[in-house]
Amino acid sequence: MTVRANWRVTFRFGGGGAYDVDLEDYHNAMPMKNPVHPSALAKANLDELNLSVAETAKTMKITRQQLHNVM
């Protein structure tokens, strides 16, 4: 799949596949005044899935430090 310009694909991933897939045109969307930092979103997702940074890094086949640096 190729997404260009002002489109965003969001999805949840679990059980070996993507679900809850959404294609969103955010070209005309109002900008957020105080956008959430991406690391806060990542941490919230890890917390929701009850995963540690170490477990997530191992699954992604990266080092814990690499994931920590991103977050």
Beta strands, then each sheet from edge to edge (+ up, - down):
strand 1: 7-14
strand 2: 17-25
sheet 1: 1+ 2-
end
